[in-house]
Amino acid sequence: MTFVCTTCGKQHELDDLSFGAHAPLQWDALTEAERKRSLLGNEQCEVDDSEGRHFYVCACLEIPVREAKRAFVELEPTDHPLAVDQRLGIEEDRLQAIVTKLLHAAPA
């Protein structure tokens, strides 16, 4: 599936795109002492902070585009927008808006 980006005007191939984070958001909030007790690997993260020990794993979650057929792993059924999009499928215009924002986000 392709679309023309409203920001750069280029055509993007959605099947070739993948987005992810280097670490869970909680990693950035750790103090230096907490980071020394924690572990950040390529596919897993263990956070040891004042609230206890937390474990994260890197995963690839596919969200089906409505009207397109694809296999995917199912998230826990919650009201979180990502879980809803995965369960019901994402509208093509919403997907394009998300991809455009990710492709053209200012560096952190």
VMD Tcl script that draws the C-alpha trace (Angstrom):
set ca {
  {0.00 0.00 0.00}
  {1.35 3.43 -0.89}
  {0.28 6.98 -0.19}
  {1.41 10.49 -1.10}
  {2.74 12.32 1.95}
  {1.05 15.64 2.71}
  {4.28 16.97 4.27}
  {6.96 16.12 1.69}
  {4.85 15.24 -1.36}
  {6.70 11.93 -1.83}
  {5.07 8.56 -2.28}
  {5.73 6.20 0.64}
  {5.42 2.42 0.59}
  {3.77 1.41 3.88}
  {4.90 -2.23 3.64}
  {8.53 -1.05 3.83}
  {8.05 1.11 6.95}
  {8.49 0.12 10.57}
  {8.63 2.38 13.63}
  {9.84 1.68 17.11}
  {11.49 3.13 20.17}
  {15.05 2.58 21.35}
  {13.81 2.15 24.94}
  {10.61 2.32 26.97}
  {9.61 5.84 28.01}
  {10.33 4.90 31.63}
  {14.04 4.48 30.80}
  {14.45 8.23 30.20}
  {12.96 9.04 33.62}
  {15.48 6.94 35.58}
  {18.04 8.53 37.86}
  {21.70 7.65 37.33}
  {21.57 5.25 40.31}
  {18.43 3.54 38.94}
  {20.07 3.16 35.49}
  {23.03 1.41 37.07}
  {20.61 -1.16 38.57}
  {18.68 -1.49 35.31}
  {19.42 -3.12 31.96}
  {18.74 -1.88 28.43}
  {19.37 -4.48 25.72}
  {18.47 -4.67 22.04}
  {15.26 -6.62 22.65}
  {14.59 -6.35 26.37}
  {14.71 -3.84 29.18}
  {14.66 -4.27 32.95}
  {13.90 -1.13 34.95}
  {14.66 -1.09 38.68}
  {13.20 2.12 40.12}
  {11.56 3.35 43.32}
  {8.32 1.56 42.37}
  {9.97 -1.84 41.90}
  {11.28 -3.91 39.02}
  {9.62 -3.72 35.58}
  {10.28 -5.84 32.52}
  {9.81 -4.84 28.85}
  {10.34 -6.72 25.62}
  {10.66 -5.36 22.09}
  {7.83 -6.58 19.88}
  {6.55 -6.02 16.38}
  {2.81 -5.41 16.42}
  {0.99 -5.28 13.13}
  {-2.15 -3.18 12.96}
  {-4.45 -4.21 10.12}
  {-5.65 -1.56 7.72}
  {-9.38 -1.77 7.22}
  {-10.27 -3.29 3.87}
  {-6.84 -5.05 3.72}
  {-6.23 -8.67 4.69}
  {-3.24 -9.44 6.94}
  {-2.40 -11.71 9.84}
  {-1.53 -10.06 13.14}
  {-0.87 -10.64 16.82}
  {-3.74 -9.52 19.05}
  {-3.24 -7.05 21.90}
  {-5.11 -7.20 25.17}
  {-8.63 -5.82 24.52}
  {-8.49 -2.33 26.09}
  {-9.72 1.10 25.06}
  {-6.20 2.32 24.26}
  {-6.24 3.72 20.68}
  {-3.48 1.31 19.56}
  {-5.42 -1.70 20.87}
  {-8.67 -0.45 19.31}
  {-6.95 0.11 15.94}
  {-5.42 -3.35 16.07}
  {-8.70 -5.00 17.05}
  {-10.96 -3.15 14.58}
  {-8.43 -2.12 11.95}
  {-7.14 1.38 11.34}
  {-8.67 3.77 8.84}
  {-6.30 4.50 5.96}
  {-6.36 8.29 6.55}
  {-5.48 7.82 10.26}
  {-2.61 5.51 9.30}
  {-1.29 8.06 6.80}
  {-1.45 10.83 9.41}
  {0.49 8.72 11.94}
  {3.12 7.65 9.38}
  {3.55 11.23 8.16}
  {4.06 12.47 11.71}
  {6.62 9.72 12.44}
  {8.51 10.22 9.17}
  {8.78 13.98 9.64}
  {9.12 14.28 13.41}
  {11.75 16.68 14.72}
  {14.71 14.82 16.25}
  {14.54 14.51 20.05}
}
mol new
graphics top color blue
foreach p $ca { graphics top sphere $p radius 0.5 }
foreach p [lrange $ca 0 end-1] q [lrange $ca 1 end] { graphics top cylinder $p $q radius 0.2 }
display resetview
